[in-house]
Amino acid sequence: MSQGVVVPSVNGAKVAHPAIPVQPKENGTHKGFLLNEVRAAVNKFSIGTTFNARQVTLTVASQAPNLVVKKASLKAALKKLAKLGELELVSQGVGRRISEYRRKQKSERT
């Protein structure tokens, strides 16, 4: 039998572990940090102009030069902002073609 984490139970049903407070990572970031950085970078683009992940990466790099950003994480943040209605997906990237986004006006946001 393996020695693993003991999960408490109430009347035989497993109970979730108590929430562990989120500690900042050693580089000073926390959950949601990249999303906030991407949101700030996107807000530097004019409303109505199109941009892509490469342009956002350069903007984030100029804002936080010590931050190492993975391409996949940045693209996931852009997709999340589009899902939240802050961005509009102008063209979906396929293969080597990169996705393009546009900032929405506050009146257009859902």
C-alpha positions, 0 to 999 in steps of 0.5 A: 500500500502506498504512502500518499496524502490522507484525505479526510472523510465525513461519513465515508465521503471524501472531503476537499483539503482546506484551501492553501493560501496562494504564496507569491512565486520566487520571482514575485509573481502570483496567480493572475499576474500574467493576465494583468500584464497582458491586459495592461499591454493590450490597453496600450493599443488603440481601439480598433487596431489589430495586433497579434501575440508577438506584438503583445509579447514585445509590449509586455517585455518592455513593461516587465523586462525581468518577466519570462513569458512562455508563448503558450501562457501569453496566448492563453491569456489573450484567449481568456481576454477574448472569452471575457469580451475584452478583445475581439478575435479578428482572425483565428490562426491556423498552422503558421498563421498567427491569430489577430485580435482587436480591443473592444470599446467598453460599449461593445463588451458583453 
